[in-house]
Every structure is written in structure tokens, then in C-alpha cells.
Amino acid sequence: MRYSCDKDDAGYKAWCDLASDGRKVLVYLDGALLKDAITADDVEGIVIHPRRTAEGNISINPHSGEILLETLRGKVTFEVV
């Protein structure tokens, strides 16, 4: 399954369906909860989320002002609450 809060991603409809029912998806990567996942796919084993600085702040591209994203790989699992 793929879930995404990015409207241009294939997992957006699945995320919207759950959100419209008042539910949310908790994303785990290798057993650890990721609170800031944007896209997660348990078949591909990927999670896309904001890149963080060493201090834990979200990284911003200084030229465009956009949030920098990174793709993590591993065992992805979901919990719908």
C-alpha cells in the first residue's frame, strides 16, 4: 500500500480516503515511528520525509525556500488509527 499527503503522488487518494473518515496513518520504518512522513510505500520499502539538520530542524533550500526531502529505505509498516 502507498499513502501520501502529496496531491501529486499515487498514494494521495488512499490517504484522503482515511482522512475523510477521521483516521490517520502512522508510519514505521524498521520499527521506528516517523512522525513527519510525506509518502510511504510498504511494497517499495520507502519513506519520503523532510531532511533534518544536525540540530533536528527541517532543512530549507536557501535559494528557493523549499523544504528539502530525502528518501529512506527499509521495512515500512503502517498503523491506521
Backbone as a chain_set.jsonl record, in Angstrom:
{"seq": "MRYSCDKDDAGYKAWCDLASDGRKVLVYLDGALLKDAITADDVEGIVIHPRRTAEGNISINPHSGEILLETLRGKVTFEVV", "coords": {"N": [[0.853, -1.169, 0.0], [0.366, 2.286, -0.56], [0.688, 5.443, 0.852], [0.145, 8.928, 0.842], [0.498, 12.405, 1.515], [0.942, 14.146, -0.436], [-0.453, 15.727, -3.078], [0.153, 15.16, -5.706], [1.03, 12.587, -5.795], [0.754, 9.026, -6.223], [-0.296, 7.75, -3.969], [-2.022, 9.492, -2.764], [-4.87, 9.426, -2.912], [-5.547, 7.193, -1.313], [-4.676, 8.127, 1.173], [-6.36, 10.353, 1.462], [-8.863, 9.076, 1.571], [-8.759, 7.78, 4.067], [-8.356, 9.998, 5.751], [-10.727, 11.387, 5.356], [-12.469, 9.868, 6.785], [-11.758, 10.515, 9.295], [-9.534, 9.255, 10.239], [-6.038, 8.414, 10.694], [-2.753, 7.674, 9.404], [-0.147, 5.983, 10.845], [3.282, 5.824, 10.357], [5.878, 3.524, 10.173], [9.329, 2.887, 10.093], [11.52, 0.365, 9.813], [10.618, -0.409, 12.328], [10.626, 1.942, 13.828], [8.792, 4.833, 14.692], [7.895, 7.328, 12.385], [7.231, 10.579, 12.456], [6.926, 12.569, 10.574], [6.4, 11.737, 7.955], [5.877, 12.054, 4.486], [5.309, 10.629, 2.181], [4.767, 7.158, 1.983], [5.547, 3.787, 1.31], [4.904, 0.49, 1.551], [5.426, -1.674, -0.099], [7.455, -0.912, -1.906], [9.242, -0.22, 0.038], [9.934, 2.359, 0.983], [10.218, 5.644, 2.434], [9.387, 8.978, 2.224], [10.45, 11.967, 3.504], [10.87, 15.126, 5.315], [14.171, 16.416, 5.187], [16.474, 16.69, 7.869], [18.384, 18.945, 9.92], [21.511, 18.737, 11.757], [20.796, 19.63, 14.227], [18.18, 18.958, 14.349], [16.284, 20.458, 13.052], [14.068, 21.25, 10.296], [15.37, 21.066, 7.037], [15.925, 23.67, 4.745], [15.973, 24.785, 1.395], [18.153, 27.295, 0.646], [18.01, 28.947, -1.57], [15.57, 28.597, -2.934], [13.699, 28.361, -0.95], [12.256, 26.096, -0.492], [11.298, 23.087, 1.227], [13.682, 20.616, 1.927], [13.758, 17.285, 0.877], [14.139, 13.792, 1.713], [14.709, 10.377, 0.838], [14.114, 7.465, 2.552], [15.02, 4.062, 3.082], [13.816, 0.8, 3.833], [12.165, -1.524, 6.042], [8.861, -0.895, 5.824], [6.01, -0.214, 7.681], [2.524, 0.15, 8.543], [0.151, 1.73, 10.707], [-3.171, 2.173, 11.207], [-5.075, 4.584, 12.701]], "CA": [[0.0, 0.0, 0.0], [1.098, 3.546, -0.595], [-0.034, 6.586, 1.391], [0.88, 10.18, 0.649], [-0.233, 13.662, 1.645], [1.316, 14.924, -1.615], [-1.564, 15.571, -4.021], [0.655, 14.684, -6.997], [1.533, 11.234, -5.61], [-0.23, 7.957, -6.419], [-0.873, 7.355, -2.69], [-2.827, 10.575, -2.203], [-6.268, 9.012, -2.774], [-5.644, 6.318, -0.134], [-4.536, 8.994, 2.345], [-7.595, 11.146, 1.558], [-9.949, 8.193, 1.999], [-8.648, 7.607, 5.525], [-8.531, 11.302, 6.403], [-12.144, 11.765, 5.295], [-13.127, 9.097, 7.843], [-11.217, 10.967, 10.571], [-8.44, 8.377, 10.662], [-4.719, 8.782, 10.182], [-1.819, 6.569, 9.216], [1.159, 6.087, 11.49], [4.271, 5.179, 9.505], [7.051, 2.994, 10.871], [10.437, 2.437, 9.264], [12.335, -0.554, 10.608], [10.073, -0.439, 13.679], [10.643, 3.263, 14.468], [7.749, 5.743, 14.226], [8.32, 8.551, 11.71], [6.103, 11.494, 12.601], [6.857, 13.564, 9.51], [6.394, 11.1, 6.636], [5.048, 12.66, 3.451], [4.901, 9.491, 1.364], [5.298, 5.887, 2.461], [5.13, 2.664, 0.487], [5.442, -0.721, 2.168], [5.867, -2.599, -1.149], [8.762, -0.419, -2.348], [10.108, -0.061, 1.199], [10.464, 3.722, 1.025], [9.528, 6.732, 3.112], [9.889, 10.3, 1.864], [10.178, 12.89, 4.612], [11.773, 16.279, 5.307], [15.543, 16.255, 5.675], [16.688, 17.444, 9.113], [19.748, 19.373, 10.231], [22.09, 18.047, 12.911], [20.065, 20.108, 15.405], [16.817, 18.445, 14.294], [15.391, 21.367, 12.33], [13.812, 20.913, 8.899], [16.294, 21.733, 6.12], [15.311, 24.501, 3.719], [16.846, 25.23, 0.325], [18.289, 28.738, 0.849], [17.751, 29.682, -2.806], [14.166, 28.519, -3.342], [12.822, 28.352, 0.219], [11.538, 24.822, -0.412], [11.761, 22.083, 2.185], [14.461, 19.55, 1.314], [13.23, 15.958, 1.2], [15.023, 12.655, 1.497], [14.049, 9.084, 0.763], [14.701, 6.43, 3.397], [14.642, 2.718, 2.65], [13.807, -0.207, 4.877], [10.876, -2.199, 6.208], [7.822, 0.08, 6.106], [4.729, -0.742, 8.156], [1.527, 1.172, 8.838], [-0.89, 1.53, 11.718], [-4.255, 3.11, 10.964], [-5.727, 4.915, 13.978]], "C": [[0.9, 1.233, 0.0], [0.175, 4.639, -0.071], [0.81, 7.829, 1.176], [-0.034, 11.379, 0.878], [0.148, 14.625, 0.531], [0.266, 14.686, -2.695], [-1.125, 15.067, -5.386], [1.168, 13.246, -6.942], [0.403, 10.221, -5.769], [-0.911, 7.529, -5.118], [-1.795, 8.388, -2.071], [-4.283, 10.16, -1.983], [-6.453, 8.137, -1.539], [-5.561, 7.136, 1.148], [-5.811, 9.809, 2.552], [-8.768, 10.307, 2.045], [-9.923, 7.989, 3.508], [-8.914, 8.922, 6.246], [-10.004, 11.721, 6.406], [-12.975, 11.008, 6.326], [-12.628, 9.496, 9.235], [-10.096, 10.097, 11.101], [-7.122, 8.902, 10.121], [-3.841, 7.547, 10.133], [-0.533, 6.879, 9.969], [2.13, 5.259, 10.657], [5.472, 4.772, 10.348], [8.084, 2.556, 9.843], [11.372, 1.63, 10.145], [11.93, -0.517, 12.083], [10.023, 0.898, 14.395], [9.577, 4.16, 13.847], [8.375, 6.979, 13.592], [7.139, 9.503, 11.698], [5.943, 12.452, 11.433], [6.893, 12.963, 8.11], [5.436, 11.829, 5.697], [4.47, 11.57, 2.556], [5.545, 8.244, 1.944], [4.711, 4.758, 1.636], [5.759, 1.402, 1.061], [5.897, -1.753, 1.143], [7.263, -2.204, -1.639], [9.753, -0.294, -1.192], [10.737, 1.314, 1.288], [9.579, 4.637, 1.859], [10.197, 8.022, 2.665], [9.481, 11.244, 2.984], [11.147, 14.063, 4.547], [13.156, 15.916, 5.855], [15.705, 17.141, 6.905], [18.159, 17.829, 9.245], [20.256, 18.557, 11.418], [21.369, 18.429, 14.204], [18.615, 19.631, 15.427], [15.813, 19.346, 13.605], [15.193, 20.898, 10.896], [14.742, 21.729, 8.014], [15.53, 22.441, 5.01], [16.356, 24.858, 2.666], [16.959, 26.749, 0.422], [17.959, 29.564, -0.396], [16.264, 29.709, -3.172], [13.196, 28.613, -2.167], [12.036, 27.072, 0.385], [12.149, 23.914, 0.645], [12.513, 21.001, 1.425], [13.927, 18.203, 1.797], [14.304, 14.91, 0.998], [14.193, 11.387, 1.504], [14.826, 8.082, 1.615], [14.197, 5.074, 2.928], [14.736, 1.753, 3.822], [12.457, -0.895, 4.913], [9.85, -1.17, 6.678], [6.566, -0.647, 6.563], [3.831, 0.43, 8.533], [0.652, 0.737, 9.995], [-1.935, 2.594, 11.453], [-4.979, 3.322, 12.287], [-6.849, 5.904, 13.767]], "O": [[2.028, 1.212, 0.492], [-0.975, 4.749, -0.495], [2.033, 7.795, 1.309], [-1.199, 11.365, 0.482], [-0.265, 15.785, 0.541], [0.115, 13.562, -3.175], [-1.958, 14.589, -6.156], [1.686, 12.739, -7.937], [-0.758, 10.519, -5.486], [-2.016, 6.988, -5.167], [-2.3, 8.184, -0.967], [-4.87, 10.514, -0.96], [-7.417, 8.318, -0.794], [-6.291, 6.871, 2.103], [-6.289, 9.944, 3.678], [-9.578, 10.776, 2.845], [-10.97, 8.024, 4.155], [-9.627, 8.946, 7.25], [-10.469, 12.342, 7.361], [-14.06, 11.454, 6.7], [-13.022, 8.896, 10.235], [-9.742, 10.183, 12.277], [-7.093, 9.728, 9.208], [-4.144, 6.518, 10.737], [0.091, 7.917, 9.749], [1.83, 4.121, 10.295], [6.007, 5.561, 11.127], [7.745, 1.927, 8.84], [11.945, 2.148, 11.104], [12.779, -0.583, 12.972], [9.434, 0.99, 15.472], [9.465, 4.242, 12.624], [9.264, 7.604, 14.169], [6.152, 9.261, 11.004], [4.9, 13.095, 11.317], [7.367, 13.608, 7.174], [4.319, 12.175, 6.081], [3.286, 11.592, 2.219], [6.708, 8.257, 2.346], [3.526, 4.769, 1.303], [6.981, 1.25, 1.064], [6.686, -2.634, 1.484], [8.144, -3.053, -1.771], [10.964, -0.266, -1.411], [11.915, 1.447, 1.621], [8.37, 4.436, 1.975], [11.42, 8.148, 2.719], [8.311, 11.31, 3.363], [12.134, 14.013, 3.814], [13.281, 15.205, 6.852], [15.13, 18.228, 6.967], [19.05, 17.138, 8.753], [19.508, 17.778, 12.008], [21.334, 17.651, 15.157], [17.898, 19.865, 16.399], [14.621, 19.039, 13.571], [16.057, 20.22, 10.341], [14.893, 22.935, 8.208], [14.608, 21.881, 4.416], [17.491, 25.194, 3.002], [15.947, 27.437, 0.292], [17.662, 30.754, -0.287], [15.759, 30.719, -3.661], [12.015, 28.906, -2.354], [11.227, 26.961, 1.306], [13.348, 23.965, 0.92], [12.041, 20.52, 0.395], [13.677, 18.016, 2.987], [15.247, 15.096, 0.228], [13.117, 11.331, 2.098], [16.026, 7.879, 1.427], [13.076, 4.958, 2.435], [15.609, 1.871, 4.682], [11.699, -0.857, 3.944], [9.952, -0.639, 7.784], [6.112, -1.586, 5.909], [4.297, 1.537, 8.803], [0.439, -0.452, 10.231], [-1.628, 3.786, 11.471], [-5.439, 2.369, 12.916], [-7.512, 6.3, 14.726]]}, "num_chains": 1, "name": "protein.A"}
